[in-house]
Amino acid sequence: MKPLTATQRLQFHSDFTLDHAVPLVPYFARLGISHLYASPLLKARAGSRHGYDVVDPTCVNPELGGEAALERLVSALRQHGMGLIVDTVSNHMAVGGADNPWWQSLLAWGRRSPYAEFFDIQWHSSDPLLAGQLLLPFLGNDYGLALKNGEIPLTFDDQHGVLHIAHYDHRFPICPVDYGRVLAQSPDPQLQALAPRFAALHLADEPLHAALPLQAELARCVADGADLASALQAFDSRSTAGFKHLHALLERQTYRLASWRTAADDINWRRFFDINELGGLRVERAVVFEATHAKLFELIERGLVDGLRIDHIDGLADPRQYCRKLRRRVDRLLARRPVNAAVEHFPIYVEKILGAGEHLHRDWLTDGTTGYEFMNQVSLLQHAPAGEAPLSELWSSISERPDFPEEVRQARHLVLNASLAGDCESVAQALLQVARDDLMTRDLTLGAIRRAVQALVAHYPVYRTYFNACGRPAEDEAFFQQALAGARQDLGEADWPLLAQLEQWLGGQPWRHLPAGKPRKHLRHACVRFQQLTAPSAAKAVEDTAFYRSGRLLSRNDVGFEAERFYADAAEFHSQAQRRLRHYPDNLLTTATHDHKRGEDCRARLAVLSERAPWLASRVEHWRELAAPLRESLEDGLAPSPGDELLLFQTLLGSWPLELDLHDDAALRSYAERIRQWQQKALREAKLRSSWNAPNTAYETACAAYVDSLLLDRQNQQLRQSLADAVRLIACPGALNGLVQTLLRMTVPGVPDLYQGNEYWDFSLVDPDNRRPVDYACRRRTLDAATPLDALLMHWRDGRIKQALVSQVLDCRQAHSALFRRGAYLPLTVQGRHADKVVAFARLGEDERAIVIAPRLASSLLGDAPTPLIPAQNWDDTRLILPFALSPANTTGLFTTGAVSPCKELMLNSVLAKFPVNLFIQQS
């Protein structure tokens, strides 16, 4: 098998199965990919487009072709020496519905179910309505109304002999012990005879197993004509008697049905963020770890899986313990793999968003992250510092919104008091119990603790910290202290002593120092709950709220980005690359993912605006003037609001298709539909004038009409043409930025990760737009054509130039894998008139070197050039200074000929004369 040199992420679903990928393997191999990187493959909810809603982790998803299809794909990969990395979900499963057998068992049997401890449930509640019960906030209406209207009828599954409550796609099973109460209402003697036998199940040693033959017997009786309908009729809640009967039956269950609106405040089980259909798993328990990973371990042992990507690592109770346990378990399996699938090392990556100054903990024993931080680093490199102040002023003056840190603070308070209110309350209650365990703190009130927790979480600078039995790790201390200082500014002096107490409880006082018993258990529980709150609050506040409220420049708003930072210099980029080489040389490097807000080339194009801020300000003023007739005046203000309008203009500038013909009505309608889809999500995520929980139909309709008028109506042709002209001016420098980030991703320390189809230009928007079908047939044809560079440059808009860059550099990586995997990283000095517009470095091996040269912030040098190639003469005397000599005899430029002379300087007007970027290989 080839060494891990490059991955290709594929999103599998029913319309793109494992078998669909098999004939594409030769293309990926030809492109230079060493490993496919698959979305989750275990059985997900029917129709899932992403695979993260797993309902059965014990089998490969039949919608993807099942295990047989997986074997066919791996066989094809092996024929080309390629491997397979698989995404896996350890934090949660899909719940609700009727398709998760573990969840259904839990609902039927409660704490007697073998899966009762699989899910992260708070069984002990201070709410008398939830004493020993699980809140199920899945009803579309309030419980009383749903009951009265007959929206939750008692029904019978005649195939399995199961009584359950039906509500749309949901099935809530009745505990078999209670079947007798239903069957007793039937006049049929067979069913009446079964009633006491079901009631006696509570006396059985193993009631779950004892119930199965009884349920099978019930199914046979009904199939033979036994009158169950009369019994079910007695529980028809639309009648007075049925209302009482059904309510009494439901009161006996281990769950409480409730409106979806109750989830935010009353939820007593951990979810993935605030999604009711995704329930948190207690993977820290050995039995849960083994049950949820058994199929993966089997596939690893059989040599079908060669690496893992762990989704949402920050949701786990103890990420460090989990990763170390997983590493030990996987390493033991490697010796059992077939010879043809032998690997020296099995890579494990974690999906982890790193904050400013944060680094992945090295004692987790992983190979790194999925690369969001690199996406941020290369983005910072491509933003001009001169654009920060004028673009900040433009946004502030038009939108009248606060700066980004304040947006985040407000958004955190919003989610902590709305969608995550129940989770926040759970933390406060856990800390209250800790306070009650000590006479010195038992007078602390729940209200005070709640205020302090909210203030602390609101100022958390990272997604989470990682307290353990020994306290707060040294790597986390600065982040916790930063949050503490921010909380102190928000709270009155009367609450400061409580903050000092939280500093002790939350990792300052290691729980291992407490004697074994309830106080230690309570403290550990509070620490875990607190850390499982900070990550979702950050994600919901930053990614899913502030990114849609703040729009200084949208290219700086994406997953894993430090949006409050606008730019970074080349020295910082080099420093981060060197650190990555030292600590995580196999870290994934991505610039596009299934979760990104804007495609990699959309962001690259928008970054050009940082170099042309005054021009953008004048254009925005002109567009707003032309668009005045398109706006509507609603009771709650203009539609769209000035801020939403500016976000829309930026989105159009970044995503505008290169080949869009303003006279092609069908193309314009297709583009308008994509923009409307983005816009609705943006408006609801921002939670300012609309939201997912309470859509503002009037505002959304008016905003959609604005989009349609702008893009489709003939009377707005001047505005439409003006936007298209603006796109034309930034498209070419945007393409140059796109080629630069592509080259950097493939040559700096780490493993380049390509997202499906992005070997062509990627101007996609947030999902589902970034998960559209990929035309691989076209990509195969153009890769095989081996088009000359001149032709690629002339037709740069079709994306083949980017594909050629990807292919040639990845081929080079495979030919010199040791150099790019472990070669030293040396920043190179650039001198001359435009030295500040170049990023260059060398990779140094024992007997070979690579020299990478790329422009940055070079829009002015490109000028009005018709292609993304900077005219050679514009480089003037700019030159690269080398610490070693090059020789034509042993140095090859990937995109130039005759550029190397026996010297220690490379003139940019020579080495970048034929192609926008270049890579040289020197061999001794």
Long-range contacts (C-beta under 8 A, 24 or more apart in sequence): 1-78, 1-81, 1-82, 1-83, 1-306, 1-341, 1-342, 1-343, 2-34, 2-81, 2-82, 2-83, 2-814, 3-34, 3-817, 3-821, 4-34, 4-35, 4-83, 4-307, 4-347, 4-586, 4-751, 5-32, 5-34, 5-751, 5-752, 5-810, 5-813, 5-814, 5-817, 5-820, 5-821, 6-32, 6-33, 6-34, 6-35, 6-746, 6-751, 6-752, 6-753, 6-754, 6-810, 6-813, 7-33, 7-34, 7-35, 7-36, 7-37, 7-85, 7-588, 7-751, 7-752, 7-753, 7-754, 8-33, 8-35, 8-36, 8-37, 8-753, 8-754, 8-756, 9-37, 9-38, 9-39, 9-590, 9-593, 9-594, 9-753, 9-754, 9-755, 9-756, 10-36, 10-37, 10-38, 10-39, 10-756, 11-39, 11-49, 11-50, 11-51, 11-594, 11-756, 11-771, 12-38, 12-39, 12-41, 12-51, 12-61, 12-64, 13-48, 13-49, 13-50, 13-51, 13-63, 13-64, 14-47, 14-63, 14-64, 15-773, 16-773, 17-63, 17-64, 17-65, 17-69, 18-64, 18-65, 18-69, 18-70, 18-72, 18-73, 19-65, 19-69, 19-72, 19-73, 21-73, 22-72, 22-73, 22-76, 24-776, 24-780, 25-73, 25-76, 25-77, 25-79, 25-80, 25-82, 26-80, 27-776, 27-779, 27-780, 27-783, 28-82, 29-80, 29-81, 29-82, 30-783, 30-784, 30-807, 31-759, 31-783, 31-803, 31-806, 31-807, 31-810, 32-806, 32-807, 32-809, 32-810, 32-811, 32-813, 32-814, 33-82, 33-754, 33-810, 34-81, 34-82, 34-83, 34-814, 35-82, 35-83, 35-84, 35-85, 35-306, 35-307, 36-73, 36-77, 36-82, 36-83, 36-84, 36-85, 37-85, 37-87, 37-307, 37-309, 37-753, 38-84, 38-85, 38-86, 38-87, 39-87, 39-594, 40-86, 40-87, 40-88, 40-89, 40-311, 41-70, 41-86, 41-87, 42-88, 42-89, 42-295, 42-296, 44-94, 45-94, 45-97, 45-99, 46-99, 49-768, 49-771, 50-594, 50-771, 51-87, 51-89, 52-89, 52-92, 52-278, 52-311, 53-93, 53-94, 53-277, 53-278, 54-89, 54-93, 54-94, 55-93, 55-94, 55-97, 55-99, 55-100, 55-101, 56-99, 56-100, 56-101, 57-93, 57-291, 57-292, 57-293, 57-294, 57-295, 57-296, 58-291, 58-294, 58-295, 59-295, 60-295, 60-299, 70-299, 70-304, 71-304, 74-303, 74-304, 78-340, 78-341, 83-306, 83-307, 83-343, 84-304, 84-305, 84-306, 84-307, 85-305, 85-306, 85-307, 85-308, 85-309, 85-347, 85-349, 86-296, 86-299, 86-305, 86-307, 86-308, 86-309, 87-308, 87-309, 87-311, 88-293, 88-296, 88-308, 88-309, 88-310, 88-311, 89-311, 89-312, 90-281, 90-283, 90-292, 90-293, 90-310, 90-311, 90-312, 90-313, 90-316, 90-322, 91-272, 91-280, 91-281, 91-283, 91-311, 91-312, 91-313, 91-315, 91-316, 92-271, 92-272, 92-278, 92-279, 92-280, 92-281, 92-312, 92-315, 93-119, 93-278, 93-279, 93-281, 94-277, 94-278, 94-279, 95-119, 95-276, 95-277, 95-278, 95-279, 96-136, 96-138, 96-169, 96-170, 96-276, 96-277, 97-169, 97-170, 97-171, 97-277, 98-164, 98-169, 98-170, 98-171, 103-279, 104-171, 104-173, 105-208, 106-134, 106-254, 107-134, 107-136, 107-172, 107-173, 107-253, 107-254, 107-255, 108-173, 108-174, 108-175, 108-176, 109-175, 109-207, 109-208, 109-254, 110-134, 110-175, 110-253, 110-254, 110-255, 111-254, 112-207, 112-208, 113-208, 114-208, 117-282, 117-285, 117-287, 117-288, 118-281, 118-282, 118-285, 118-287, 118-288, 118-291, 119-269, 119-270, 119-279, 119-280, 119-281, 119-282, 120-269, 120-270, 120-279, 120-280, 120-281, 120-282, 121-268, 121-269, 121-270, 122-268, 122-269, 122-426, 123-268, 125-268, 126-429, 127-266, 129-256, 130-256, 130-266, 130-268, 132-254, 133-253, 133-254, 133-255, 133-256, 134-254, 134-255, 134-256, 134-268, 134-269, 135-255, 135-256, 135-258, 135-262, 135-263, 135-266, 135-267, 135-268, 135-269, 136-172, 136-255, 136-256, 136-257, 136-258, 137-258, 137-259, 137-260, 137-261, 137-262, 137-263, 137-266, 137-267, 137-276, 138-167, 138-170, 138-257, 138-258, 138-260, 138-276, 139-167, 139-257, 139-258, 139-259, 139-260, 140-167, 140-168, 140-259, 140-260, 141-259, 142-259, 143-257, 143-258, 143-259, 146-257, 146-259, 147-237, 147-243, 147-246, 147-247, 148-237, 148-238, 148-243, 149-238, 150-236, 150-237, 150-238, 152-237, 152-246, 152-257, 153-232, 153-235, 153-236, 153-237, 154-182, 154-232, 154-235, 154-246, 154-249, 155-232, 156-222, 156-228, 156-232, 158-219, 158-222, 158-223, 159-219, 160-215, 160-219, 161-214, 161-215, 161-216, 161-217, 161-218, 161-219, 161-222, 162-215, 165-250, 165-257, 167-257, 172-253, 172-255, 172-257, 174-249, 174-253, 175-252, 175-253, 175-254, 176-201, 176-207, 176-211, 176-214, 176-215, 177-201, 177-202, 177-207, 178-249, 178-252, 178-253, 179-214, 179-218, 181-249, 181-252, 182-231, 182-232, 182-234, 182-235, 182-249, 183-218, 183-228, 183-231, 184-231, 185-230, 185-231, 185-234, 185-235, 185-245, 186-226, 186-227, 186-228, 186-230, 186-231, 187-227, 187-230, 188-221, 188-226, 188-227, 188-228, 188-230, 190-221, 190-226, 191-218, 191-221, 191-226, 191-227, 191-228, 191-231, 194-218, 194-221, 261-693, 263-422, 264-418, 264-419, 264-420, 264-421, 264-422, 265-421, 265-422, 265-425, 266-422, 267-422, 267-423, 268-422, 268-426, 270-423, 270-532, 272-312, 272-315, 272-536, 273-419, 273-420, 273-536, 273-539, 273-540, 274-415, 274-419, 274-420, 274-536, 274-540, 280-315, 280-532, 282-317, 283-316, 283-317, 283-322, 284-316, 284-317, 284-318, 284-321, 284-322, 289-322, 289-325, 293-326, 293-329, 297-329, 297-330, 297-333, 300-330, 300-333, 300-337, 300-346, 301-333, 301-336, 301-337, 302-337, 302-338, 302-341, 303-337, 303-338, 303-340, 303-341, 303-342, 304-341, 306-341, 306-343, 306-346, 306-347, 307-346, 307-347, 307-348, 307-349, 308-346, 308-347, 308-348, 308-349, 309-349, 309-350, 309-351, 309-370, 310-348, 310-349, 310-350, 310-351, 310-366, 311-351, 312-351, 313-350, 313-351, 313-352, 314-352, 314-353, 314-463, 314-464, 314-535, 315-532, 315-535, 315-536, 317-528, 317-532, 318-466, 318-468, 318-528, 319-350, 319-364, 319-466, 320-361, 320-363, 320-364, 320-466, 320-468, 321-468, 323-348, 323-350, 323-364, 323-365, 323-366, 324-363, 324-364, 324-365, 327-365, 327-366, 347-586, 349-587, 349-588, 352-463, 353-463, 353-538, 353-539, 353-559, 353-560, 354-462, 354-560, 355-461, 355-462, 355-463, 355-479, 355-562, 356-461, 356-562, 356-565, 357-478, 358-462, 358-479, 359-475, 359-579, 359-583, 360-583, 360-584, 361-466, 361-473, 361-475, 362-583, 367-584, 367-586, 367-587, 368-580, 368-584, 368-586, 368-587, 368-588, 368-750, 369-584, 369-587, 369-588, 370-588, 370-590, 370-593, 370-753, 371-587, 371-588, 371-589, 371-590, 371-750, 371-753, 372-559, 372-560, 372-561, 372-590, 372-593, 373-560, 373-576, 374-580, 374-587, 374-588, 374-589, 374-590, 374-591, 374-745, 374-748, 374-750, 375-558, 375-559, 375-560, 375-561, 375-590, 375-591, 375-592, 375-593, 375-596, 375-600, 376-558, 376-560, 376-561, 376-562, 377-568, 377-572, 377-573, 377-576, 378-573, 378-591, 378-741, 378-744, 378-745, 379-555, 379-556, 379-558, 379-561, 379-603, 379-607, 379-741, 380-562, 380-565, 380-566, 380-567, 380-568, 380-572, 380-573, 381-567, 381-568, 381-569, 381-570, 381-573, 381-744, 381-839, 381-856, 382-604, 382-607, 382-610, 382-737, 382-740, 382-741, 382-856, 382-857, 383-553, 383-555, 383-556, 383-566, 383-567, 383-607, 383-610, 384-567, 384-610, 384-611, 384-857, 385-566, 385-567, 386-610, 386-611, 386-613, 387-553, 387-566, 387-567, 387-609, 387-610, 387-611, 387-612, 387-613, 388-552, 388-566, 388-567, 388-610, 390-613, 390-614, 390-617, 391-552, 391-553, 391-566, 391-609, 391-610, 391-613, 391-616, 392-552, 394-552, 394-613, 394-616, 394-617, 394-620, 394-646, 395-550, 395-551, 395-552, 395-643, 395-646, 398-620, 398-624, 398-642, 398-643, 398-645, 398-646, 399-551, 399-641, 399-642, 399-643, 399-646, 400-642, 400-643, 401-549, 401-550, 401-643, 403-550, 403-564, 404-546, 404-550, 404-552, 404-563, 404-564, 405-564, 407-545, 407-546, 407-549, 407-550, 408-541, 408-542, 408-546, 409-458, 409-459, 411-540, 411-541, 411-542, 411-545, 411-546, 411-549, 411-687, 412-457, 412-458, 412-537, 412-538, 412-541, 413-454, 413-458, 414-541, 414-545, 414-687, 415-537, 415-540, 415-541, 415-545, 416-454, 416-457, 416-458, 416-537, 417-454, 419-540, 419-693, 420-533, 420-536, 420-537, 420-540, 423-532, 423-533, 423-536, 424-450, 424-453, 424-454, 424-457, 424-533, 424-537, 425-450, 426-529, 426-533, 427-453, 427-526, 427-529, 427-530, 427-533, 428-453, 430-522, 430-525, 430-526, 430-529, 430-530, 431-502, 431-505, 431-526, 431-530, 433-522, 433-526, 434-505, 434-519, 434-522, 434-523, 434-526, 435-501, 437-518, 437-519, 437-522, 437-523, 438-519, 441-501, 444-498, 444-501, 448-495, 448-498, 449-498, 451-491, 451-495, 452-487, 452-491, 452-495, 452-498, 452-499, 452-502, 453-502, 453-530, 455-486, 455-487, 455-490, 455-491, 455-495, 455-499, 456-483, 456-484, 456-487, 456-499, 456-502, 457-483, 457-533, 457-534, 457-537, 458-486, 458-487, 458-490, 459-483, 459-484, 459-485, 459-486, 459-487, 459-490, 460-534, 460-537, 460-538, 462-534, 462-538, 463-534, 463-535, 463-538, 463-539, 464-531, 464-532, 464-534, 464-535, 464-538, 465-507, 465-531, 465-534, 466-531, 467-506, 467-507, 467-527, 467-531, 468-510, 469-510, 469-511, 469-512, 469-524, 470-510, 470-512, 471-507, 471-508, 471-509, 471-510, 472-506, 472-507, 472-508, 476-507, 480-506, 480-507, 506-530, 543-597, 544-685, 545-685, 545-686, 545-687, 547-597, 547-685, 548-647, 548-682, 548-683, 548-685, 548-686, 549-643, 549-686, 549-688, 551-643, 551-646, 551-647, 551-650, 553-606, 553-607, 553-609, 553-610, 553-650, 554-597, 554-598, 554-603, 554-606, 554-647, 554-650, 554-651, 554-654, 555-598, 555-602, 555-603, 555-604, 555-605, 555-606, 555-607, 555-609, 555-610, 555-654, 557-597, 557-598, 558-596, 558-597, 558-598, 558-603, 559-593, 559-595, 559-596, 559-597, 566-610, 567-610, 570-827, 570-839, 570-856, 571-827, 573-839, 574-825, 574-827, 574-841, 577-748, 577-749, 577-825, 577-841, 578-749, 578-825, 580-748, 580-749, 580-750, 581-749, 581-822, 581-824, 581-825, 584-750, 585-749, 585-750, 585-821, 585-822, 586-750, 586-751, 586-821, 587-749, 587-750, 587-751, 588-750, 588-751, 588-753, 589-745, 589-748, 589-750, 589-751, 589-752, 589-753, 590-745, 590-753, 590-755, 591-741, 591-742, 591-745, 592-754, 592-755, 592-758, 592-762, 592-770, 593-755, 594-755, 594-767, 594-770, 594-771, 595-767, 596-764, 596-766, 596-770, 597-765, 597-766, 598-651, 598-654, 598-655, 598-764, 598-765, 598-766, 599-655, 599-758, 599-762, 599-763, 599-764, 599-765, 599-770, 600-738, 600-741, 600-742, 600-755, 600-758, 600-762, 601-734, 601-735, 601-738, 601-761, 601-762, 601-763, 601-802, 602-654, 602-655, 602-762, 602-763, 602-764, 602-765, 603-654, 604-734, 604-735, 604-737, 604-738, 604-740, 604-741, 605-653, 605-654, 605-730, 605-731, 605-733, 605-734, 605-735, 605-737, 605-738, 605-763, 606-650, 606-653, 606-654, 606-734, 607-734, 607-737, 608-730, 608-733, 608-734, 608-737, 608-859, 609-650, 609-653, 609-730, 611-733, 611-857, 611-859, 611-860, 612-730, 612-859, 619-722, 619-726, 620-646, 620-649, 622-722, 623-649, 623-719, 623-722, 623-723, 626-716, 626-718, 626-719, 626-722, 627-706, 627-710, 627-716, 627-719, 630-705, 630-706, 630-709, 630-710, 630-716, 631-706, 632-702, 632-705, 632-706, 634-698, 634-699, 634-702, 636-689, 636-696, 636-699, 637-689, 639-689, 639-698, 639-699, 639-702, 639-703, 639-706, 640-702, 640-703, 640-706, 641-688, 641-689, 644-682, 644-683, 644-686, 644-689, 644-703, 645-706, 647-682, 648-675, 648-679, 648-706, 648-707, 649-723, 651-675, 651-678, 651-679, 651-682, 651-765, 652-723, 652-727, 653-723, 653-726, 653-727, 653-730, 654-763, 655-763, 655-764, 655-765, 656-723, 656-724, 656-727, 656-731, 656-763, 657-763, 658-731, 658-761, 658-763, 658-797, 659-797, 659-798, 660-724, 662-717, 662-720, 662-721, 662-724, 665-712, 668-711, 668-712, 669-712, 671-711, 672-707, 672-708, 672-711, 672-712, 674-765, 674-769, 675-707, 675-711, 675-765, 676-704, 676-707, 676-708, 677-765, 677-768, 677-769, 678-765, 678-766, 678-769, 679-703, 679-704, 679-707, 680-704, 681-766, 682-766, 730-859, 731-797, 732-796, 732-862, 732-865, 732-866, 732-867, 732-868, 733-858, 733-859, 733-862, 733-868, 735-761, 735-796, 735-797, 735-801, 735-868, 736-855, 736-858, 736-859, 736-862, 736-868, 736-870, 736-916, 738-802, 739-801, 739-802, 739-805, 739-854, 739-868, 739-916, 739-917, 740-839, 740-854, 740-855, 740-856, 740-916, 740-917, 742-802, 742-805, 742-806, 742-809, 743-805, 743-809, 743-852, 743-854, 743-917, 743-919, 744-839, 744-852, 744-854, 746-806, 746-809, 746-810, 746-813, 747-809, 747-813, 747-820, 747-843, 747-850, 747-852, 747-919, 748-825, 748-841, 749-825, 752-810, 752-813, 754-806, 759-799, 759-802, 759-803, 759-806, 759-807, 760-798, 760-799, 760-800, 760-802, 760-803, 761-797, 761-799, 761-802, 779-803, 783-807, 789-895, 789-914, 789-915, 793-867, 793-868, 793-869, 793-915, 794-867, 796-867, 796-868, 801-868, 805-917, 808-894, 808-895, 809-894, 809-919, 812-850, 812-894, 812-919, 812-921, 816-845, 816-848, 816-850, 816-921, 818-845, 819-843, 819-844, 819-845, 819-848, 819-849, 819-850, 820-850, 823-848, 823-849, 823-850, 826-883, 828-880, 828-881, 828-882, 828-883, 829-880, 829-881, 830-878, 830-879, 830-880, 830-881, 831-878, 831-879, 831-881, 832-875, 832-876, 832-877, 832-878, 832-879, 832-908, 833-875, 833-876, 833-877, 833-878, 834-858, 834-861, 834-874, 834-875, 834-876, 834-878, 834-908, 835-878, 837-861, 837-878, 838-878, 838-880, 838-908, 840-880, 842-882, 847-923, 847-924, 848-921, 848-922, 848-923, 848-924, 849-884, 849-921, 849-922, 850-919, 850-920, 850-921, 850-922, 851-880, 851-882, 851-906, 851-919, 851-920, 851-922, 852-917, 852-918, 852-919, 853-880, 853-906, 853-908, 853-911, 853-912, 853-917, 853-918, 853-919, 853-920, 854-916, 854-917, 854-918, 855-912, 855-916, 855-917, 868-916, 869-912, 869-914, 869-915, 869-916, 870-912, 870-916, 872-909, 872-910, 872-912, 872-913, 873-909, 874-909, 875-907, 875-908, 875-909, 875-912, 876-909, 877-907, 878-907, 878-908, 878-909, 879-905, 879-906, 879-907, 879-908, 880-905, 880-906, 880-907, 880-908, 880-911, 881-905, 882-906, 886-920, 886-922, 887-922, 890-922, 890-923, 890-924, 891-920, 891-921, 891-922, 892-920, 892-921, 892-922, 893-918, 893-919, 893-920, 894-918, 894-919, 894-920, 894-921, 895-919
